[in-house]
């Protein structure tokens, strides 16, 4: 199941809009670069040819995946480690009170990787990214620089829009590209990357979500209650929540690593949020950055000289 | 130290900027992986104290302590698994809620180029620039030191109320309670550092703010990087004194050239 974006493989048969064709065929360019970035990009031999974008509105139904708390407590709905195909149990937590599972007492708790939501995000991002590349390819571009991205809830919590926007550039005198490369970087940052012997491959990112189905102890601690059975100290770490928060972030990293193919992720940015979208606490993490590879070996900079400025 | 290994960027993830990456290379170190430690700890409701939070101040400090130490242990584990010698540029985020304290640490594991590290990795919130300066000055980071203290703002005494009607007056119980809490927070920071075998803490950051859900409770938190000398003594880094001859009024504004990201 794809849980990271940055791959061109996907998705439904939506073509880029007709207006895009007209816009891109016009004999002028638009660009999202600042004037300084524009100048830097010309200096590096890149000629901006157009502002390109990809867009996708994605709807999904977390209801399928919604783990239920029934009269028998937290229900295990799948076989093996799969949760009705929508989730992947990361860890199981057991009740220390030796009480039979019931609606009043959850004697088992689970941290579930919400793979259903993850693949919805990956699909949305990938479709967006593919359309971005299509627009750039229509301009005969070599690469896309200064990409910005946005994703937000469109209408209600179950529809999300994905948007990528960047400036397509042509490198005059270079052979036509096999693949269009892309990067979040622009201006002098991109220049320094080349100076360091690195070249951008593509923007990459991944989304990871972990849903918490609390075991009795987690519930007790989270609500600041005292354990009436006197088994669990009300103080101290809530292991299940700590694990969930750690796992969401590490999963995002590991999903990205799965797309690197031996390259590296540079300038990464991690965003985390917490919601109750599926009726339970879900921790979501998005990690994204530019995938780079080494194109030539360079000597490191000489050790920097510390300076003090007099003015 | 070998130069060939530096080119190996195999499966590296990093949240460092390109400048930081280049700086790291200049001292023959390399980024390894983004590493994470997060922890949540509980604050129990205290007895019959009405608001449900009054009096929970000691428990909160205790919860803060266990959230932080577990988060540090987790990021250390992650770093050790990745083969890093330590974590730099750790983003420190902690939140106090009514019944929980949450601590999240995210940073990039680094190591001397090509050398997989064994042993206890360090954790530091210093930027790569500061890490290098520290390194060149002959010091090494050991870990993050934290201290926290929570205090319930006391009511004015009846005497103070009357005095305040007539003249300006120090609110002594307020001074005492908050002064005490500030000292306690810093004392905990310091003893955490001593516990790591550090001789001091650099770049201490400090926050004092009322809790969002209980404005009568103020949380004092302090954290920084615990350091000790790595060799015999401090090395003077001899900065070169420079005088800029640019005329500031005719300087071209290159701010936009910094790029959009990273």
Contacts between the chains, C-beta under 8 A, distances in Angstrom:
chain1	res1	chain2	res2	distance
A	34	B	256	3.8
A	34	B	257	7.8
A	34	B	260	7.9
A	35	B	256	6.3
A	36	B	254	6.0
A	36	B	255	7.4
A	36	B	256	3.5
A	36	B	257	3.7
A	37	B	256	6.2
A	37	B	257	6.6
A	37	B	259	6.6
A	37	B	260	7.1
A	39	B	257	7.6
A	40	B	257	5.7
A	146	B	259	7.8
A	146	B	260	5.2
A	148	B	260	6.9
A	184	B	260	6.8
A	184	B	261	4.7
A	184	B	262	6.2
A	185	B	18	7.6
A	185	B	259	5.8
A	185	B	260	7.2
A	185	B	261	6.4
A	185	B	262	5.8
A	186	B	259	5.2
A	186	B	260	5.3
A	187	B	256	7.2
A	187	B	257	4.9
A	187	B	258	6.7
A	187	B	259	4.0
A	187	B	260	7.3
A	188	B	257	4.8
A	188	B	258	6.6
A	188	B	259	5.9
A	189	B	17	7.5
A	189	B	18	5.4
A	189	B	258	7.0
A	189	B	259	3.3
A	189	B	260	7.9
A	189	B	261	7.4
A	189	B	262	6.2
A	190	B	259	6.6
A	192	B	18	4.7
A	192	B	19	7.0
A	192	B	22	6.8
A	193	B	18	5.4
A	196	B	18	6.7
A	196	B	21	6.9
A	196	B	22	5.8
A	196	B	25	7.5
A	197	B	7	7.5
A	198	B	9	7.7
A	221	B	42	3.8
A	221	B	44	8.0
A	221	B	99	7.7
A	221	B	100	7.8
A	222	B	42	7.0
A	222	B	99	6.3
A	222	B	100	6.3
A	223	B	99	6.0
A	224	B	42	6.8
A	224	B	43	6.0
A	224	B	44	5.4
A	224	B	45	4.3
A	224	B	52	7.4
A	224	B	98	6.7
A	224	B	99	3.3
A	225	B	44	7.4
A	225	B	45	6.9
A	226	B	44	5.9
A	226	B	45	7.5
A	234	B	42	5.9
A	234	B	44	3.5
A	235	B	41	7.6
A	235	B	42	6.4
A	235	B	44	6.4
A	235	B	59	6.5
A	235	B	62	5.9
A	235	B	63	6.5
A	235	B	66	7.4
A	236	B	41	6.0
A	236	B	42	6.6
A	236	B	62	8.0
A	236	B	63	7.4
A	236	B	66	5.1
A	237	B	39	5.9
A	237	B	40	7.1
A	237	B	41	4.9
A	237	B	42	7.7
A	237	B	66	5.2
A	237	B	67	6.8
A	237	B	70	5.1
A	238	B	40	4.7
A	238	B	41	6.4
A	238	B	42	5.4
A	238	B	100	6.8
A	241	B	40	3.9
A	241	B	100	7.4
A	242	B	38	6.2
A	242	B	39	4.1
A	242	B	40	5.2
A	242	B	67	7.9
A	242	B	70	6.1
A	242	B	71	7.7
A	242	B	74	7.4
A	245	B	38	3.5
A	245	B	39	7.3
A	245	B	40	6.4
A	245	B	102	7.2
A	245	B	104	6.5
A	246	B	36	5.9
A	246	B	37	6.4
A	246	B	38	4.5
A	246	B	39	7.6
A	246	B	74	5.6
A	249	B	36	4.2
A	249	B	38	6.6
A	249	B	104	7.9
A	249	B	106	6.7
A	250	B	36	5.4
A	250	B	78	7.1
A	253	B	13	5.9
A	253	B	33	7.4
A	253	B	34	5.3
A	253	B	36	7.2
A	256	B	13	6.4
A	257	B	11	5.7
A	257	B	13	6.3
A	260	B	11	5.4
A	260	B	13	7.7
A	262	B	10	5.2
A	262	B	11	6.4
A	263	B	9	6.8
A	263	B	11	7.9
A	264	B	9	3.9
A	264	B	10	7.6
A	264	B	11	7.2
A	264	B	12	4.0
A	264	B	13	7.0
A	264	B	14	7.0
A	265	B	12	7.0
A	265	B	13	4.1
A	265	B	14	6.6
A	265	B	34	7.8
A	266	B	14	6.1
A	266	B	16	7.9
A	266	B	18	7.2
A	266	B	21	7.2
A	266	B	262	6.7
A	267	B	14	7.5
A	267	B	15	6.9
A	267	B	16	7.3
A	267	B	17	6.2
A	267	B	18	7.0
A	267	B	261	6.5
A	267	B	262	2.6
A	268	B	13	6.0
A	268	B	14	6.4
A	268	B	15	4.3
A	268	B	34	6.0
A	269	B	15	6.7
A	269	B	261	7.6
A	269	B	262	7.7
A	270	B	15	6.9
A	270	B	34	7.3
A	270	B	106	5.9
A	272	B	104	7.6
A	287	B	34	7.4
A	289	B	13	7.9
A	289	B	15	7.4
A	289	B	262	6.9
A	290	B	262	7.0
A	292	B	9	7.3
A	293	B	9	7.1
A	294	B	7	5.2
A	294	B	9	5.7
A	297	B	3	8.0
A	297	B	4	7.7
A	297	B	7	5.1
A	299	B	3	6.9
A	300	B	3	7.4
A	300	B	6	6.6
A	300	B	22	7.8
A	300	B	25	4.2
A	300	B	26	5.2
A	300	B	28	6.7
A	301	B	22	5.7
A	301	B	23	7.7
A	301	B	25	6.7
A	301	B	26	4.2
A	302	B	26	6.8
A	303	B	26	5.5
A	303	B	27	6.5
A	303	B	136	7.9
A	304	B	23	6.6
A	304	B	26	5.9
A	304	B	132	7.3
A	305	B	239	8.0
A	305	B	240	5.6
A	306	B	133	6.9
A	306	B	136	7.7
A	306	B	237	5.2
A	306	B	238	7.5
A	306	B	239	4.1
A	306	B	240	7.0
A	307	B	239	5.6
A	307	B	240	5.0
A	307	B	241	7.3
A	307	B	242	4.8
A	308	B	239	4.5
A	308	B	240	7.4
A	308	B	241	5.3
A	308	B	242	7.2
A	309	B	241	7.9
A	309	B	242	5.5
A	309	B	243	7.3
A	309	B	244	6.3
A	310	B	241	6.0
A	310	B	242	7.3
A	310	B	243	4.9
A	311	B	243	7.7
A	311	B	244	6.9
